Amino acid sequence: MKRFLLNIFTIMAALTVLILTGCRTDYTKNAVERARTYALNNLKGLTDNQRNFIRFTQPEIYENIVYPRYVVPLDAGNSGHIEIDDVRRFPVAPQHDLMHSCVVWNPPDLGARVVVAGEGERSMMFWEPYRVIVKHYDPGDTGLRRATSAASAFVRNNMQYLTTAELNRVRFDKPETVYTRLPVDPDGTDPERLTSWEEYQNERDGKSSKNNASAYTQLSLMWPADDPLQCIVVTGFSKSGTFAGWKLRTAELMEVSKLDGARLTREEIDAIPKTIPAKTLVFPAQDDPARNPFDRPGYDRSPEGGTIVLH
């Protein structure tokens, strides 16, 4: 009797697994088919070979988050909300994030990509297309992107005395890139503010600005301030002569005249040896941290190091 019941239980468990597996929906596959149909119905001017490429090949999917999905925590009796002591510990549901997802084909002899844009959950459940375009993707300057992101986060977290308009300008606007000679040492110190003892210690430890000046290139990112005579300047150094490997050192609300006086001339910039890395296509997901309850994409994290210069 026990063996019979065990066999019945095994059969029922196997049937349950088969049913659950069979009922699972591949939302990505369904979304791709909708995108395929949308592209073929709305794109004109493609050759038969290009249309067949869209019809029969697997596309790429580019995506970026539009709105993260949060879970409202309740107590065991569902009678009230649980107090959360840290925003980073607020429960999340990444699988339900609202995503801007593009289904992309690169047909032969077109010189561009066919992009079907739509929105839905991260699993592509409820994904619906709303536009198809033929787009040429220009390679991105990954060094400048990372430098701008690090500088923007540092300013927003540490220069709270700026106005809301200035902080938003740093957050959303592209900065001007400037080759400079501001009085900042590559190790983060200001040579003009060092005492004789501090200068001696730096020389003893091999940190003298004289030793480092030839190895590093100083590059700054500048956003205009509300006062037209001032600007927000974030300064750093790199060994490549470009923003590849750029390390942030100082941030300052600076007089425009001071920045203009520290700009390198065109001849000086051309004389700097530059190691230019190969540019590649960059998609938002490559720069975003993985979503989990302790590492949220919207939570600003300043880079290590860096100094705020106050007057």
C-alpha positions as CSV (number, residue, x, y, z in Angstrom):
1,M,0.0,0.0,0.0
2,K,2.8,2.4,0.9
3,R,4.5,1.7,-2.4
4,F,1.3,2.3,-4.3
5,L,0.8,5.7,-2.6
6,L,4.5,6.6,-3.3
7,N,4.0,5.8,-7.0
8,I,0.8,7.9,-7.1
9,F,2.7,10.8,-5.4
10,T,5.6,10.5,-7.9
11,I,3.2,10.5,-10.8
12,M,1.3,13.5,-9.5
13,A,4.6,15.5,-8.9
14,A,5.8,14.7,-12.4
15,L,2.5,15.8,-13.9
16,T,2.7,19.0,-11.9
17,V,6.2,19.8,-13.2
18,L,5.1,19.0,-16.8
19,I,2.0,21.3,-16.5
20,L,4.0,24.2,-15.0
21,T,6.7,23.8,-17.6
22,G,4.2,23.7,-20.4
23,C,2.3,26.7,-19.2
24,R,5.4,28.9,-19.0
25,T,5.3,31.7,-21.6
26,D,8.3,32.9,-23.4
27,Y,7.5,36.6,-23.4
28,T,10.7,37.6,-25.3
29,K,9.8,35.3,-28.2
30,N,6.3,36.7,-28.4
31,A,7.7,40.3,-28.2
32,V,10.2,39.6,-31.0
33,E,7.4,38.2,-33.2
34,R,5.3,41.3,-32.6
35,A,8.4,43.5,-33.5
36,R,9.1,41.4,-36.6
37,T,5.5,41.8,-37.8
38,Y,5.5,45.6,-37.0
39,A,8.7,46.2,-38.9
40,L,7.7,44.3,-42.0
41,N,4.3,46.0,-42.1
42,N,5.6,49.5,-41.6
43,L,9.0,49.7,-43.3
44,K,9.1,50.6,-46.9
45,G,12.0,50.6,-49.4
46,L,13.8,47.4,-48.1
47,T,15.0,44.8,-50.6
48,D,13.7,41.3,-50.5
49,N,17.0,40.1,-49.0
50,Q,16.7,42.7,-46.2
51,R,13.1,41.8,-45.5
52,N,14.0,38.1,-45.3
53,F,16.8,38.9,-42.9
54,I,14.3,40.5,-40.6
55,R,11.8,37.7,-41.2
56,F,14.1,34.8,-40.4
57,T,17.0,35.9,-38.2
58,Q,17.3,36.4,-34.5
59,P,17.6,40.1,-33.5
60,E,19.5,41.9,-30.7
61,I,17.6,43.5,-27.8
62,Y,18.8,46.9,-26.5
63,E,17.1,48.0,-23.3
64,N,17.2,50.6,-20.5
65,I,15.2,51.1,-17.4
66,V,12.3,53.6,-17.5
67,Y,10.8,53.1,-14.0
68,P,11.9,50.6,-11.3
69,R,9.3,48.4,-9.7
70,Y,9.2,48.6,-5.9
71,V,7.3,46.3,-3.5
72,V,5.4,47.8,-0.6
73,P,6.3,45.7,2.4
74,L,3.5,44.7,4.7
75,D,3.6,43.0,8.1
76,A,2.7,39.3,8.5
77,G,-1.0,40.1,9.0
78,N,-1.1,42.5,6.1
79,S,-2.6,45.1,8.5
80,G,0.1,47.8,8.0
81,H,3.3,48.8,6.3
82,I,6.7,47.9,7.6
83,E,9.0,50.8,8.4
84,I,12.2,50.8,6.3
85,D,15.2,52.4,7.9
86,D,17.3,52.7,4.8
87,V,16.2,53.5,1.2
88,R,18.7,50.9,-0.1
89,R,16.8,48.2,1.8
90,F,13.4,48.9,0.2
91,P,12.3,45.7,-1.5
92,V,12.4,45.7,-5.3
93,A,11.0,43.5,-8.0
94,P,13.4,43.8,-10.9
95,Q,11.5,41.3,-13.1
96,H,8.6,43.8,-13.2
97,D,10.6,47.0,-14.0
98,L,9.2,49.1,-16.8
99,M,11.8,48.9,-19.5
100,H,12.3,50.7,-22.8
101,S,13.3,47.8,-25.0
102,C,14.3,47.9,-28.7
103,V,14.4,44.9,-31.0
104,V,17.2,45.5,-33.5
105,W,18.2,43.9,-36.8
106,N,21.3,44.7,-38.8
107,P,20.3,43.8,-42.4
108,P,23.0,43.4,-45.1
109,D,23.8,46.3,-47.4
110,L,21.6,48.7,-45.4
111,G,24.4,50.5,-43.5
112,A,22.2,51.0,-40.5
113,R,20.1,49.1,-38.0
114,V,16.3,48.5,-38.1
115,V,15.1,49.4,-34.6
116,V,11.6,48.6,-33.3
117,A,11.1,50.5,-30.1
118,G,8.6,49.6,-27.4
119,E,7.9,49.4,-23.7
120,G,7.1,46.6,-21.3
121,E,8.3,44.7,-18.3
122,R,11.9,43.4,-18.0
123,S,10.7,40.0,-19.0
124,M,9.1,41.7,-22.0
125,M,5.6,40.8,-20.7
126,F,3.1,43.4,-22.0
127,W,5.7,44.7,-24.5
128,E,4.2,46.5,-27.4
129,P,5.9,48.3,-30.3
130,Y,5.1,51.9,-31.0
131,R,7.8,53.0,-33.6
132,V,10.2,51.5,-36.1
133,I,13.2,53.5,-37.3
134,V,16.3,52.9,-39.4
135,K,19.2,54.2,-37.2
136,H,22.9,54.5,-37.6
137,Y,24.7,54.0,-34.2
138,D,27.8,56.1,-33.7
139,P,30.5,54.6,-31.5
140,G,30.5,56.1,-28.1
141,D,33.4,57.6,-26.1
142,T,33.3,55.3,-23.1
143,G,36.0,57.2,-21.3
144,L,34.2,60.5,-21.4
145,R,30.9,58.8,-20.5
146,R,32.4,57.3,-17.3
147,A,34.2,60.5,-16.4
148,T,31.0,62.6,-16.8
149,S,29.0,60.1,-14.7
150,A,31.6,60.1,-11.9
151,A,31.9,63.9,-11.9
152,S,28.2,64.4,-11.9
153,A,27.6,62.0,-9.0
154,F,30.5,63.6,-7.0
155,V,29.1,67.1,-7.4
156,R,25.6,66.1,-6.6
157,N,26.6,64.3,-3.4
158,N,29.3,66.7,-2.1
159,M,28.4,70.3,-3.4
160,Q,25.0,70.6,-1.8
161,Y,25.5,74.4,-1.5
162,L,24.8,74.7,-5.2
163,T,21.3,75.7,-6.3
164,T,18.7,73.2,-7.5
165,A,19.1,74.5,-11.0
166,E,22.9,74.1,-10.9
167,L,22.6,70.5,-9.5
168,N,20.1,69.6,-12.2
169,R,22.3,71.2,-14.9
170,V,25.2,68.9,-13.7
171,R,22.9,66.0,-13.7
172,F,21.3,66.3,-17.1
173,D,23.5,68.6,-19.3
174,K,26.7,67.6,-21.1
175,P,29.8,69.3,-19.7
176,E,32.4,71.2,-21.7
177,T,35.7,69.3,-21.8
178,V,38.8,71.4,-21.1
179,Y,42.5,70.7,-21.0
180,T,43.8,72.7,-18.1
181,R,46.8,73.6,-15.9
182,L,45.0,74.3,-12.6
183,P,47.1,74.1,-9.4
184,V,46.1,70.6,-8.6
185,D,48.6,67.7,-8.1
186,P,47.8,64.3,-9.6
187,D,47.7,62.8,-6.1
188,G,44.9,65.1,-5.2
189,T,46.8,67.9,-3.3
190,D,47.1,71.5,-4.1
191,P,50.8,72.5,-4.4
192,E,50.1,76.1,-3.5
193,R,48.6,75.0,-0.1
194,L,51.3,72.6,0.9
195,T,53.6,73.4,3.8
196,S,57.3,72.8,3.5
197,W,57.0,69.7,5.6
198,E,54.2,68.3,3.4
199,E,56.2,69.1,0.3
200,Y,59.2,67.3,1.7
201,Q,57.0,64.2,2.5
202,N,55.6,64.1,-1.0
203,E,59.1,64.3,-2.5
204,R,60.3,61.6,-0.2
205,D,57.4,59.4,-1.2
206,G,57.7,60.1,-4.9
207,K,54.5,62.1,-5.0
208,S,56.0,65.5,-6.0
209,S,54.1,67.4,-8.7
210,K,57.4,67.8,-10.5
211,N,57.8,64.0,-10.8
212,N,54.1,63.5,-11.8
213,A,53.5,66.4,-14.2
214,S,55.0,64.8,-17.2
215,A,53.2,61.5,-16.7
216,Y,49.7,62.9,-16.3
217,T,47.4,65.0,-18.4
218,Q,45.0,67.3,-16.5
219,L,41.5,67.4,-18.0
220,S,38.5,69.2,-16.5
221,L,34.7,69.0,-17.0
222,M,32.9,72.3,-16.8
223,W,29.2,73.2,-16.3
224,P,28.0,76.9,-16.2
225,A,26.7,78.2,-12.9
226,D,23.8,80.5,-12.3
227,D,26.1,83.4,-12.0
228,P,27.5,84.0,-15.5
229,L,30.9,84.9,-14.0
230,Q,31.2,81.5,-12.3
231,C,31.3,77.8,-13.4
232,I,31.4,74.4,-11.8
233,V,34.7,72.6,-12.6
234,V,35.6,69.0,-11.9
235,T,39.3,68.3,-12.5
236,G,41.1,65.0,-12.9
237,F,44.1,63.3,-14.5
238,S,44.8,60.6,-16.9
239,K,47.9,59.0,-18.4
240,S,46.3,58.5,-21.8
241,G,46.0,62.1,-22.8
242,T,42.2,61.5,-23.1
243,F,39.4,60.7,-20.7
244,A,40.3,57.0,-20.9
245,G,41.4,56.1,-17.3
246,W,40.5,59.6,-16.0
247,K,40.6,59.9,-12.2
248,L,38.7,62.7,-10.4
249,R,40.7,64.9,-8.1
250,T,38.9,68.1,-7.2
251,A,35.6,69.9,-7.7
252,E,35.2,73.7,-7.4
253,L,32.7,76.5,-7.9
254,M,35.2,78.6,-9.9
255,E,35.5,82.0,-11.4
256,V,35.3,81.8,-15.2
257,S,38.3,84.1,-15.4
258,K,40.4,81.5,-13.4
259,L,39.3,78.7,-15.7
260,D,40.0,80.7,-18.8
261,G,43.5,81.5,-17.5
262,A,44.2,77.8,-17.0
263,R,43.1,76.6,-20.4
264,L,45.8,75.0,-22.6
265,T,46.4,76.5,-26.1
266,R,45.6,74.5,-29.2
267,E,49.3,74.0,-29.8
268,E,49.8,72.6,-26.3
269,I,46.9,70.2,-26.7
270,D,48.1,68.9,-30.0
271,A,51.6,68.3,-28.4
272,I,50.1,66.0,-25.8
273,P,50.7,62.3,-26.7
274,K,47.3,60.6,-26.8
275,T,46.4,56.9,-26.5
276,I,43.0,56.7,-28.1
277,P,41.1,53.5,-27.3
278,A,38.9,51.9,-30.0
279,K,35.4,53.3,-29.8
280,T,32.6,50.7,-29.6
281,L,28.9,50.8,-29.5
282,V,27.7,51.5,-25.9
283,F,24.3,50.6,-24.6
284,P,22.8,51.9,-21.3
285,A,22.8,48.5,-19.7
286,Q,26.6,48.3,-19.8
287,D,26.9,51.3,-17.5
288,D,24.2,50.4,-15.1
289,P,24.9,48.3,-12.0
290,A,22.9,45.1,-11.5
291,R,19.7,45.8,-9.7
292,N,19.3,44.3,-6.2
293,P,18.0,45.6,-2.9
294,F,21.5,46.8,-1.8
295,D,22.7,48.4,-5.1
296,R,20.1,50.5,-6.6
297,P,20.6,52.2,-10.0
298,G,19.1,55.5,-8.8
299,Y,21.3,55.7,-5.7
300,D,24.2,58.0,-6.3
301,R,27.6,56.6,-5.4
302,S,30.5,59.0,-5.5
303,P,33.9,57.7,-6.8
304,E,36.6,57.2,-4.3
305,G,38.9,60.2,-3.6
306,G,38.2,63.7,-4.7
307,T,38.4,67.0,-2.9
308,I,35.9,69.9,-2.7
309,V,37.7,73.3,-3.1
310,L,36.0,76.0,-1.0
311,H,36.8,79.7,-0.8
